[in-house]
């Protein structure tokens, strides 16, 4: 067995045998990594809290050769995100971000920029206001699409190449990978009518490093329109199903 050390975020865990857990980590150096955490189901175990979503920890793993799986030997906690664990809205959004990531990558795909993006989004969720969660989610999804090779075209019509500055109205076509002008949009029965503001906001989030709603074109309120478009894009290009956390978010929004 190889001995590996890396930073990791716990994304998911399952019961295994009587006292153990199987934990799925997203690691900085090895991508998605599955480990057995022995004794993690015991209350007094040193792994009990450390392997719970969305803990950010250093892990020492005995890896089975040529596989992205192994046995957790030791860990050191960096941050447990208590603000996310104690708030159902924050927890639901964080879980949704984790589900999107797990759907977008295969085991062993290393992407350090995506690891940094995940941490950045989690820290922002923990510290941010509830009204910002939608924009944080939009930012994360757009950046993730870019990092895994599915950057949507937001500058010009994906069909005819017309610059968006000359659009009379806007359409978004998930299947074609971006925006359509009025003429091309009316010909595409799957295209979704949208607004100039939504497209400008998505473009800003995609190419700007900040996750702050007040500086986004349209401000608060535009996130619902953006997330509806991005969810359709995600379902077409990456995963044909919406995870349970997405359903929880929709349920919580109805209770506001």
C-alpha positions in Angstrom: 0.0 0.0 0.0 1.0 3.6 -0.6 0.9 6.2 2.1 -0.8 9.5 0.9 -1.2 12.8 2.6 -3.5 15.6 1.3 -6.1 18.2 2.1 -9.7 17.0 1.7 -13.3 18.0 2.1 -15.7 15.3 3.3 -18.6 15.1 0.8 -20.6 12.0 1.7 -20.4 9.0 4.1 -22.1 5.7 4.5 -22.4 3.2 7.3 -20.0 0.2 6.9 -19.9 -2.8 9.1 -20.8 -2.3 12.7 -18.6 0.7 13.7 -17.0 2.0 10.4 -17.9 4.4 7.7 -17.1 4.7 4.0 -16.3 8.4 3.3 -16.1 10.1 0.0 -13.6 13.0 0.1 -12.8 15.5 -2.6 -9.0 15.9 -2.2 -6.6 18.6 -3.4 -4.1 16.2 -4.9 -6.0 13.1 -5.9 -9.5 14.2 -6.8 -12.5 12.1 -5.5 -11.2 9.6 -3.0 -13.1 6.9 -1.1 -11.8 5.7 2.2 -12.8 3.4 5.1 -12.8 5.3 8.4 -12.5 2.6 11.0 -14.5 3.2 14.2 -15.9 6.4 12.8 -19.4 5.5 14.0 -18.3 5.4 17.6 -19.2 8.6 19.5 -15.7 8.9 21.1 -13.8 8.0 17.8 -11.2 10.6 16.7 -12.8 10.3 13.2 -16.5 10.7 14.3 -16.8 14.5 13.7 -13.9 14.9 11.3 -15.4 12.8 8.5 -18.8 14.4 8.6 -19.9 16.7 5.7 -18.5 19.3 5.1 -15.4 19.0 7.2 -12.1 20.4 5.8 -9.2 18.3 7.0 -5.8 17.0 6.3 -5.9 13.2 5.8 -3.3 10.4 5.9 -4.4 7.4 3.9 -3.1 3.9 3.2 -4.1 3.6 -0.5 -4.6 0.4 -2.3 -2.2 0.4 -5.3 -3.6 1.9 -8.5 -7.0 2.7 -6.9 -8.4 6.0 -5.5 -9.5 4.2 -2.3 -7.9 3.2 0.9 -8.0 3.2 4.7 -8.0 6.4 6.7 -5.0 6.3 9.1 -5.0 9.8 10.6 -6.5 13.3 10.1 -6.1 16.9 11.3 -9.1 19.2 11.4 -8.7 22.5 9.6 -12.3 23.7 9.7 -15.6 22.0 10.5 -17.9 24.7 9.1 -20.2 24.9 12.2 -22.2 27.7 10.6 -23.2 25.4 7.8 -23.9 22.4 10.0 -26.2 24.4 12.3 -28.3 26.1 9.6 -30.6 24.1 7.4 -30.5 26.6 4.6 -26.7 26.8 4.5 -26.5 23.0 4.8 -29.0 22.4 1.9 -27.0 24.7 -0.4 -23.7 23.2 0.7 -25.1 19.7 0.0 -26.2 20.8 -3.4 -22.8 22.1 -4.3 -21.3 18.7 -3.2 -23.8 16.8 -5.3 -23.0 18.9 -8.4 -19.3 18.3 -7.9 -19.7 14.5 -7.5 -21.8 14.4 -10.6 -19.3 16.3 -12.6 -16.1 14.3 -11.9 -14.9 10.7 -12.0 -12.6 9.2 -9.4 -9.0 10.2 -9.9 -9.7 13.5 -11.8 -7.4 16.0 -10.1 -8.4 19.7 -10.4 -6.8 21.9 -7.8 -8.7 25.0 -9.0 -12.0 23.2 -8.5 -10.9 22.2 -5.0 -10.2 25.9 -4.2 -13.6 26.8 -5.7 -15.4 24.4 -3.4 -13.7 25.7 -0.3 -14.3 29.3 -1.4 -18.0 28.6 -1.9 -18.3 26.8 1.5 -16.6 29.6 3.4 -18.8 32.2 1.7 -22.0 30.1 2.4 -21.0 29.9 6.1 -20.4 33.7 6.4 -23.0 35.0 3.9 -26.5 36.2 4.3 -29.5 34.0 3.3 -30.4 36.3 0.4 -26.9 35.7 -1.1 -27.1 31.9 -1.3 -28.7 31.8 -4.7 -26.0 34.0 -6.2 -23.3 31.9 -4.5 -24.8 28.8 -6.1 -24.9 30.5 -9.5 -21.2 31.6 -9.2 -20.2 28.1 -8.2 -22.0 26.4 -11.0 -20.7 28.7 -13.7 -17.1 28.4 -12.4 -17.5 24.6 -12.2 -18.8 24.3 -15.7 -15.8 26.3 -16.9 -13.3 24.2 -15.0 -14.7 20.9 -16.2 -14.8 22.0 -19.9 -18.5 23.1 -20.3 -18.2 26.8 -20.4 -21.4 28.3 -21.8 -21.1 30.9 -24.6 -22.5 34.2 -23.3 -20.9 36.7 -25.6 -22.5 35.8 -29.0 -25.2 33.7 -30.5 -24.0 30.0 -30.6 -25.9 29.5 -33.9 -25.1 32.5 -36.1 -22.3 34.2 -34.2 -24.1 37.6 -33.7 -22.7 39.7 -30.9 -25.1 40.0 -28.0 -24.9 43.8 -28.1 -27.1 43.7 -31.1 -29.7 41.3 -29.7 -33.3 42.5 -29.6 -34.2 39.7 -27.2 -32.3 36.8 -25.5 -32.7 33.0 -25.5 -30.6 30.4 -23.7 -30.1 27.0 -25.3 -28.6 24.4 -22.9 -28.3 21.8 -25.7 -26.4 24.1 -27.9 -24.2 25.5 -25.1 -25.1 29.1 -24.7 -27.2 32.1 -25.8 -29.2 32.6 -29.0 -30.3 35.8 -30.7 -34.0 36.5 -31.3 -34.0 35.1 -34.9 -32.2 31.8 -33.9 -34.0 31.5 -30.6 -37.5 31.5 -32.2 -36.4 28.6 -34.4 -35.3 26.4 -31.5 -38.2 24.8 -29.6 -35.9 23.9 -26.7 -34.5 27.4 -26.2 -35.5 29.2 -23.1 -36.5 32.9 -23.3 -34.5 35.0 -20.8 -33.4 38.6 -20.2 -30.4 40.7 -21.1 -29.9 41.2 -17.3 -29.6 37.5 -16.6 -27.1 37.0 -19.4 -25.0 39.9 -18.2 -25.1 38.7 -14.7 -24.0 35.2 -15.7 -21.2 36.6 -17.8 -20.1 38.7 -14.8 -20.1 35.8 -12.4 -18.2 33.6 -14.9 -15.4 36.0 -15.5 -15.2 37.8 -12.1 -13.7 36.3 -9.0 -16.1 37.8 -6.4 -19.1 36.0 -5.0 -21.1 39.1 -3.9 -24.7 39.8 -5.0 -24.7 43.6 -4.7 -22.1 44.0 -7.5 -23.9 41.5 -9.9 -26.0 43.1 -12.7 -29.6 42.8 -11.5 -28.6 42.4 -7.8 -30.8 40.4 -5.5 -33.7 38.7 -7.4 -31.9 37.8 -10.6 -30.5 34.6 -9.0 -33.7 32.6 -9.5 -33.7 33.3 -13.3 -30.0 32.4 -13.5 -30.2 29.2 -11.5 -33.2 28.0 -13.6 -31.0 28.4 -16.7 -28.0 26.8 -15.1 -29.9 23.9 -13.7 -31.2 23.1 -17.3 -27.6 23.4 -18.6 -26.3 21.1 -15.8 -29.0 18.5 -16.5 -28.3 18.4 -20.2 -24.5 18.4 -20.1 -23.5 16.7 -16.9 -26.3 14.8 -15.0 -29.8 14.0 -16.1 -31.2 14.0 -12.6 -31.6 16.6 -9.9 -30.2 15.5 -6.5 -32.2 15.4 -3.2 -30.6 18.6 -2.0 -32.1 20.5 -5.0 -35.5 19.3 -3.9 -34.8 20.3 -0.3 -33.8 23.9 -1.4 -37.1 24.2 -3.4 -39.1 23.0 -0.4 -37.3 25.5 2.0 -37.9 28.4 -0.4 -41.7 27.7 -0.3 -41.5 28.0 3.5 -39.9 31.4 3.6 
